[in-house]
Amino acid sequence: MIRPALLGGALAVLLLAVLLFRRPLSALLGLLARSGVGMIFLWLFQGVSGPLGVQLGVNLLNGLVLGLLGAPGFALLLMAQWAVR
């Protein structure tokens, strides 16, 4: 059986942790959301990339680059892919 004092202490520690790490958690969730949008964009880009002769993989690294840098990140990925070929 869980003691009420122990449960209250655990909830207080959890609340304190959320309050202390609110900004970093918000930034992390924002990055995850932008990276998810970047992954969706890469997936959609695969449909037109074949005729253009460009192949960008849909993977976590490319999604993070797009999530962090946005449109300049997409240009960076295209230039990196061009430089490797």
Secondary structure, 3 states (H helix, E strand, C coil): CCCHHHHHHHHHHHHHHHHHCHHHHHHHHHHHHHHHHHHHHHHHHHHHHHHHCCCCCCCHHHHHHHHHHCHHHHHHHHHHHHHHC
